[in-house]
């Protein structure tokens, strides 16, 4: 069985803006929020790194950029170790 929830235009715009900032659709955002609320009183939830970033409101595009920078930094350290700089 499904239910319909009425939102004002302002409420929907707010949800749509938050979802867009996270790289999600309003449906996906609400589904995630409901899952988070449902699971809140159960076993503790331990986030993977990307999940934690999303939980904090970081968009998928920003998360990918962070990982690119981390990989680039790791490659730099490996090269410096190979040539004896470190």
Secondary structure as GFF3:
##gff-version 3
##sequence-region A 1 86
A	DSSP	alpha_helix	9	21	.	.	.	ID=ss1
A	DSSP	alpha_helix	26	39	.	.	.	ID=ss2
A	DSSP	alpha_helix	49	55	.	.	.	ID=ss3
A	DSSP	alpha_helix	60	82	.	.	.	ID=ss4
###
